[in-house]
Amino acid sequence: MVQEPDHFKHKVHVLFKREDLDHERLEGKVVIVLDVLFATTTIIHALHSGAKEVIPVLDEESARDIATTQDPTTAVLAGELYGDTIPGFFHPAPIRLAQENLSDKTLVYSTTNGTVALRQALGADHILVGAMVNAASVVDYVVSTYPDKTILIVCSGSMGSPNLEDTCGAGYFIDLLKTRTGYSGKDTFSDAAETAQLVFKSEPSAESLLRSRVGRMMVGRGMEEEVRFAANLSTHQIVPQLFGEVIKLV
């Protein structure tokens, strides 16, 4: 009989890249997906800005196919591939996208990592969209609504590797879980969760994001404001959840 990895005895665990989802048993777990720069931050801010729902997709082709099933007067296509806005799509970053009219719109959204991670997590009991901007609300909701579930925080990562911004974001979630909910016990948090918290506490979140590879790339493209926006802590009091294949507010 094959034994499960040691981290299964923990109540809270962190995966540092979406590819690690392939090796996880998701049934019975609450998954919080993070892509701080920028997919989950953008999804959160789009819903905060009036969007009715968000459909995360695997790629451009899927986005265009799904768009054909939507009312063209209420569907918005946005997304990127390897950091470049997909031709004909709206800009994928939170502030720029929110400048469009999103009120009561359906956002069909495609990104290199974050929307793919959301799709890969579909085997979990519950899937929530998290970022630094809504972490406190997500933590409070999960602890009050699913008190007996194992929590798996999934960093989307970048190009198949862990990244600093998602690790920092995961660490913020761990910090909140420890300081605001009373979770305790030596087996509550995995080593990966403890590591993420240490990263978060090592410096201000904006400094971490600006120092990350993607953050530096975005600054080079004139998007420092977007990076700093994504580093804000719990400014959005909303909890987006994946219902079927559509993200809506709980």
N, C-alpha and C positions, 0 to 999 in steps of 0.2 A: 504493500500500500504506500502510495506517495504521500509524504507529509507536507502539510501546508507551510509556507514560509513563516518564520517566527513573528513577523509583524501582524499576523492575523490575531494574535492574542491581545493586541492593543485596540483600544476604542477609537483612537484618532491616528491616522497615518497620512503621509504625504507621498505622492509620486512626483518626481521632478521633471518628467516629460511624458507627453501623451502616449508615446510608444510603449511605455510600461503598462498601459491598460491592457495590452494583449495578454499579460501574464497574471491578471487579477481576476478573482471570482467576485463578480459585482452583485450577485443576488443578495438581498438583505441589507445592502449598504445605502447610505446617503452619500452621494457624490457631489462635491462642489468643484466646478470647473473654473479655472483661472487662466486668462490670457490678458495680462495687465496692459501690454502695449500691442494691440489695442482692443482685440475682439470683444472680450467680456466687458471691458469698460465702455466700449461703444454701445453694446447691447443695452447695458444698464442706463446709459445716458439717453439713448433713443427712447426707451420706455418712459423714462423720467420726463422727456420732452414731448410726450403725447402719443407716441406710436402705440397702436393697438396690440400688436404682436410682432414677434420676430421669428422667421423661419431660418435656422442655421443649415447650411448645405455643405457638401463636400468640395464642390468646385464650381467653376464658371458654367460649365455645361448643365449641371444640376440646377443652378440658379436660374438660368434662362428657361429651362424646361418647366420649373415650378412657376415662374412668372407668367407663363402662358395659361396657367390654370387660375390665375388671380384676376380680379377686376383691374384693368389697366389704369383706372382713375384713382385707385387706392394702393397700388403696389409700388414699392420703391426698391430698386436694385442697388446694392452697394457692396463693395468688396475689394480685395487685393490679392495678388499672388506674388510671393517673395518681396513684399513691401511696395510693389507698384500697383497703383489703382488699375483695376480691370477696365479696359476701354469700354466706354458707354455706361459705366457704373458710377454711382456717386462715391465720393471720397469715403474711405472706411474709418477715419479717425473720429473720435467722439464730438469734438467741438465743431469741426467742419460739417459733419453730417447733420448735426442738430440745427445748422443754419438753414437747412431745407425744411419744407413744410412736412412734418411728420405726424401731424395731428390726425388720429384715427387711421393711420396708414399701416399696412402690412410691410415690414421690412424683410426682404429676402437678402440674406447676408452670407457672403462667401469669403473666407480667409484661409491663409496657408495653414494655420495651426489651431486657432481657437474654435472655429466652427467644426473642424474635423474632430477635435477632442470631444466636443459635445455629442457628436454623432457616435463616436466610439464608446461613449459611456451609456448608451441606451439600454444596456442590460441591468443597470442599477435600479433599485426600487424607487429612488427619487433623485432627480438631477437638478441642482440649483446653479444659477449663474452668479459667480462671485468676482469681485475685484476689490481693490483697496477702497474705492469710493462707497461701497455698500456693505463692507465686511461686518460691521456691528449689527446691522439689521438681519443679515443672513445668519450670523451666529445665534442671535436671540431666537430667531424663528426655528432653526434646526433643534436647538436644545429644548425649546418648549413643545415643539410639535413631534419630534422623533427622539425622545429621551433615551430609548433603549437601542437605538441603531448605531452601528459602527459608522464613523465619519471618514470618508476618503477625500482628501483635498488633492485635486489633480492639476498640476502645472502643465500648461500646454507645451512649454519649452519652445525651442527654435532650431530648425534644421536638424532635428533628431537628437538634440543635446539639451541639457538643462540650461536655463538662463537666469540671470540675476534678478530681473524684475518679477518673474513669477515666484521665484524662491522667496524673495522679500515679501511679496503679497501673501504667500502661504504662511510665512512666519507671523504676519500680522493676525491672520486668523487664529493661529495657535496661541498667540499672546492673548487675544480676546477670550478664547475658550478657557484659558487658565485663570485670567484675572477677573472675568465677569460672570462666570457660570459655576465656579466651585468644583470643576472637574479635578479629581485628585487620584492618587494611587500610582504606584511605581510602574504599573503596566498600562496606564491610560494612554500615554503618548509614545509613539515609536521613536527610534533614533532619528529617522528622517524628519519627523515633526520637530524634535528638539533642535536639530540642525537648522531648519528653516527659521525657527524663532531666534536663534543666535544671529542669523544673517539680518533679520529685521531689526533687531535691537542694536546692531553694530554702528548704524549711522542713520540720519534722517532719511525718510523714504524718497524724497525728491533727489537726494544725492545718489542713492543707489540706482534709481531709474535713469538719471542722467549719465551715470557711469557705465551703465550696461551697454552691450554691443548695439542692441536695437535702439536704445535711447540715444546713443551717439550718432547713429545713422539718421534718426529722425531730426535731431538738432541740425545736422548737416543739410537737411532738406527744409530748414526753416520752420520746424515744428516743435520748438522747445516748449511753447505754451501748451501743446497737447500732452507732452511728456509730464510736465509739472501738474497738469490737470489730473492725469492718471495716478499721481502720487498723493492726491488728497485723501485723507483718512475719514471714512464714514460720513461723507457729505450727502449721500443719497439714501433716504430711508425707504427703500423699496427692495422687494425680494422677487426676482424673476425665477420661474421654475419651468422646466421642460415638461409639457403635457403632450404625450405622444411625440410628435415631431415639431411642435410649435411652442415657443417660449411666450408665456404670459405672466402677468403679475399675480401673486397669490392674494 
